[in-house]
Amino acid sequence: MSIPARPTASHPGAALEPTGNPMKDGMGAAAWATDRADRPDLTHDGRPRIQPMSRLSGFTIESRDPDPRGMKVVGADGGVAGVVTDLWIDLAEPQVRFMTMELPDGTGSVLIPNGFVKIKRAAGEVRVQALYAEHFADIPRPKAADQITLLEEDRIYGYFAGGYRYADPSRLDPLF
């Protein structure tokens, strides 16, 4: 397997520096398990565990909770990345796992992990500090519109986790 990085020094064991897009290439903070199963996680009765709410019956958002559908998604740079159009529900642990965001240029939609968002109900916004607006178009996409595989989940989570480090070049520098 080729690693899209080069050593930062000539000695063995030197740190690696990404040569491509580390968030897409799975480098460092954006790494994912390459041998993860490329099949959906299943419920005890054999259904895909995580599914879009729009394709399920009997699921609603509690009236006291904010419903992010229709809200704009704002990146760490303050740029609008798109609009939330659907929610993906974990059937085994009924909760929102992902939000579907429609890209503004009409090139499709991407999934945003719920753990990486902060919903600002009063502002009508879903905030994502891990990415800038320009990065949303490169989020790895599931092959199917109505299910997500374990590998696809890992790649999406890796992309967002890597964004905390790689989305802004100033985040690459040491803190001290």
C-alpha positions in Angstrom: 0.0 0.0 0.0 1.3 3.4 -1.0 1.2 6.1 1.7 0.5 9.6 0.3 3.2 11.2 2.5 6.9 11.8 2.7 9.3 11.7 5.7 10.1 15.1 7.3 13.7 14.0 7.9 16.1 11.4 6.5 16.3 9.2 9.6 14.2 6.0 10.1 11.0 6.7 12.0 10.8 10.4 11.0 7.3 11.9 11.1 5.4 11.8 7.8 4.1 14.9 6.0 1.0 14.5 3.8 1.6 15.1 0.1 -2.0 15.1 -1.0 -5.2 16.0 0.8 -4.8 14.4 4.2 -8.5 14.6 5.0 -9.3 12.5 1.9 -6.2 10.4 2.0 -6.8 9.2 5.5 -3.6 10.6 7.0 -2.9 11.2 10.7 -6.0 12.7 12.4 -8.1 11.8 9.4 -7.2 8.1 9.3 -9.8 5.4 9.1 -9.7 1.6 9.3 -9.0 0.5 5.7 -10.0 -3.0 6.4 -13.4 -2.1 7.9 -16.3 -4.0 6.4 -17.8 -2.4 3.4 -21.4 -3.4 4.3 -24.0 -1.7 6.5 -24.2 -2.4 10.2 -27.4 -4.4 10.8 -30.1 -4.4 13.4 -31.0 -7.7 15.2 -33.6 -8.3 12.6 -31.3 -7.8 9.6 -32.2 -4.2 8.5 -29.6 -1.5 7.9 -29.0 0.0 11.3 -28.7 3.7 10.1 -31.3 4.9 7.6 -32.6 8.3 6.3 -35.6 9.5 8.4 -37.4 10.4 5.1 -37.6 6.7 4.3 -38.8 5.6 7.8 -42.3 5.8 9.3 -43.0 6.5 12.9 -40.0 8.8 13.6 -40.3 12.4 14.5 -38.2 15.1 16.2 -39.4 15.9 19.7 -41.2 19.2 19.6 -38.9 20.7 22.3 -35.8 19.8 20.3 -34.5 21.8 17.3 -35.3 20.3 13.9 -32.3 21.1 11.7 -34.0 20.3 8.4 -34.1 23.5 6.4 -31.3 25.1 8.4 -28.2 26.4 6.6 -24.8 24.7 7.4 -22.1 27.1 8.4 -18.4 26.1 8.4 -15.6 27.4 10.8 -14.9 30.2 8.3 -18.5 31.5 8.5 -19.2 30.4 5.0 -22.5 28.7 4.2 -21.8 25.2 2.9 -25.4 24.1 2.2 -28.8 23.2 3.7 -29.8 20.3 5.9 -32.4 18.2 4.0 -32.7 15.0 6.0 -31.7 13.2 9.2 -30.2 9.6 9.4 -31.6 7.6 12.4 -29.8 4.8 14.2 -32.6 2.2 14.6 -30.8 0.3 17.3 -30.3 3.4 19.5 -32.9 5.8 18.3 -31.0 9.0 17.7 -29.8 11.1 14.9 -26.4 9.9 13.6 -26.0 12.0 10.4 -27.6 15.0 8.7 -27.9 15.1 4.9 -26.7 18.4 3.5 -27.5 19.5 0.0 -24.6 21.2 -1.7 -25.4 24.7 -3.0 -24.0 24.0 -6.5 -26.5 21.2 -7.2 -23.8 18.5 -7.2 -25.6 16.3 -4.7 -25.6 15.8 -1.0 -23.2 14.7 1.7 -23.6 13.4 5.2 -22.5 15.3 8.3 -21.9 13.3 11.5 -24.2 14.6 14.2 -21.4 14.7 16.8 -19.6 17.4 14.8 -22.4 19.9 14.7 -23.8 22.5 17.0 -27.4 23.5 16.2 -28.1 27.2 16.7 -31.9 27.3 16.7 -32.3 31.1 17.0 -30.0 31.7 14.1 -31.4 28.8 12.1 -27.9 27.4 11.6 -26.0 24.2 12.0 -22.4 25.0 12.8 -19.5 22.8 12.0 -16.1 23.9 13.4 -14.1 21.1 11.9 -14.4 22.3 8.3 -14.5 25.4 6.2 -17.4 25.8 3.7 -15.1 24.8 0.8 -14.3 21.4 2.3 -17.9 20.1 2.4 -17.9 19.2 -1.3 -15.1 16.6 -0.7 -16.8 14.7 2.1 -16.7 11.0 1.2 -20.1 9.9 0.0 -21.9 6.6 0.5 -22.5 4.5 -2.6 -26.2 4.1 -1.8 -28.7 6.8 -1.1 -30.5 4.9 1.6 -27.8 3.1 3.6 -24.2 3.6 4.8 -21.5 1.0 5.2 -19.2 0.7 8.2 -16.3 1.7 6.0 -18.1 4.7 4.6 -19.0 5.8 8.2 -15.3 5.5 9.2 -14.2 7.5 6.2 -16.7 10.3 6.9 -15.8 10.5 10.6 -12.1 10.5 9.6 -12.7 13.4 7.2 -14.3 15.5 9.9 -11.8 14.6 12.6 -9.0 15.4 10.2 -10.6 18.8 9.5 -9.9 19.9 13.0 -6.2 19.5 12.2 -5.9 20.0 8.4 -8.7 22.3 7.3 -6.9 25.4 8.4 -3.1 25.6 7.9 -2.7 27.5 11.2 -3.9 24.3 13.0 -0.8 22.5 11.9 1.5 24.5 14.0 2.3 23.5 17.6 0.2 25.1 20.3 3.2 26.2 22.3 
